[in-house]
């Protein structure tokens, strides 16, 4: 039951469509994931962990520069991640990846291993 809920949440996140902008995210192992998930994954990989909180202090402009897309595109995707409760913004600490966001990353890591033939 728990696994099905995580997969359903991923599917919901996957089908969110964002217009405009192009980010250089695609590779063979992530052809089945949304741009929003790829942003979430990037935030996680470039975050610091302390007191069980995963935070990212990059501005949206810095993230856009890193990912080679427009700040508007990052803003739209970040809003969708916040609406889906995967990320929340803490003014002093930056973007916090929520427990839900961490669970999705954990499940997708397993799926990426299968797709990449590493399972």
VMD Tcl script that draws the C-alpha trace (Angstrom):
set ca {
  {0.00 0.00 0.00}
  {2.76 2.45 0.98}
  {4.73 1.74 -2.20}
  {1.60 2.29 -4.32}
  {1.04 5.71 -2.71}
  {4.61 6.80 -3.54}
  {4.25 5.58 -7.13}
  {0.88 7.34 -7.49}
  {2.39 10.58 -6.18}
  {5.27 10.22 -8.63}
  {2.86 9.60 -11.51}
  {0.92 12.72 -10.51}
  {4.14 14.72 -10.38}
  {5.29 13.20 -13.68}
  {2.19 14.34 -15.57}
  {2.44 17.97 -14.49}
  {3.16 19.87 -17.68}
  {5.16 23.08 -17.61}
  {5.24 25.33 -20.66}
  {8.30 27.27 -21.76}
  {12.02 26.92 -21.32}
  {14.33 24.02 -21.95}
  {16.75 22.49 -19.50}
  {19.54 20.13 -20.41}
  {18.44 17.28 -18.16}
  {17.82 14.32 -20.44}
  {19.86 11.16 -20.47}
  {19.09 7.47 -20.96}
  {18.32 6.72 -17.32}
  {15.76 9.50 -16.82}
  {13.60 9.39 -19.94}
  {10.59 8.41 -17.84}
  {10.72 11.30 -15.36}
  {9.37 14.82 -15.36}
  {11.43 18.00 -15.42}
  {10.03 18.73 -11.95}
  {11.45 15.50 -10.58}
  {14.80 16.23 -12.21}
  {14.82 19.64 -10.50}
  {13.95 17.98 -7.17}
  {16.76 15.49 -7.69}
  {19.22 18.27 -8.58}
  {18.21 20.21 -5.45}
  {18.77 17.09 -3.35}
  {22.19 16.39 -4.87}
  {23.30 20.00 -4.29}
  {21.94 20.37 -0.76}
  {23.38 20.33 2.72}
  {22.00 18.12 5.46}
  {21.85 19.16 9.09}
  {19.51 18.25 11.93}
  {17.67 15.87 9.58}
  {16.82 18.78 7.25}
  {17.94 18.86 3.65}
  {18.35 22.46 2.52}
  {19.45 24.23 -0.61}
  {20.46 27.89 -0.52}
  {20.76 28.51 -4.25}
  {18.60 31.29 -5.68}
  {16.33 30.48 -8.60}
  {18.62 32.54 -10.85}
  {21.65 30.49 -9.75}
  {19.73 27.25 -10.30}
  {18.66 28.43 -13.77}
  {22.29 29.23 -14.64}
  {23.43 25.81 -13.42}
  {20.70 23.97 -15.33}
  {20.95 26.15 -18.45}
  {17.32 27.28 -18.51}
  {15.39 30.42 -17.74}
  {14.60 31.64 -14.21}
  {10.92 31.67 -15.26}
  {11.08 27.95 -16.01}
  {12.73 27.23 -12.65}
  {10.12 29.39 -10.90}
  {7.24 27.47 -12.50}
  {8.75 24.11 -11.66}
  {9.61 25.17 -8.13}
  {6.02 26.31 -7.55}
  {4.76 22.91 -8.72}
  {7.18 21.16 -6.38}
  {5.92 23.35 -3.53}
  {2.27 22.69 -4.44}
  {2.92 18.96 -4.45}
  {4.57 19.35 -1.03}
  {7.95 18.00 -2.14}
  {9.77 21.27 -1.40}
  {9.04 24.19 0.87}
  {10.66 27.59 1.02}
  {12.14 28.78 4.29}
  {13.22 32.40 3.90}
  {16.35 32.01 6.05}
  {17.37 28.49 5.11}
  {16.41 28.33 1.44}
  {14.54 25.43 -0.10}
  {13.80 22.51 2.19}
  {13.19 19.10 0.68}
  {10.26 17.61 2.60}
  {9.91 14.02 3.79}
  {7.60 13.42 0.83}
  {10.27 14.76 -1.55}
  {12.92 12.53 0.04}
  {10.65 9.47 -0.29}
  {10.08 10.19 -3.97}
  {13.83 10.59 -4.57}
  {14.48 7.28 -2.78}
  {11.90 5.41 -4.89}
  {13.06 7.02 -8.13}
  {16.66 6.10 -7.38}
  {15.57 2.46 -7.37}
  {13.64 2.93 -10.63}
  {16.65 4.66 -12.24}
  {18.80 1.63 -11.29}
  {16.34 -0.67 -13.07}
  {16.24 1.53 -16.17}
  {20.03 1.78 -16.19}
  {20.37 -2.01 -15.84}
  {22.01 -1.80 -12.40}
  {19.44 -3.77 -10.39}
}
mol new
graphics top color blue
foreach p $ca { graphics top sphere $p radius 0.5 }
foreach p [lrange $ca 0 end-1] q [lrange $ca 1 end] { graphics top cylinder $p $q radius 0.2 }
display resetview
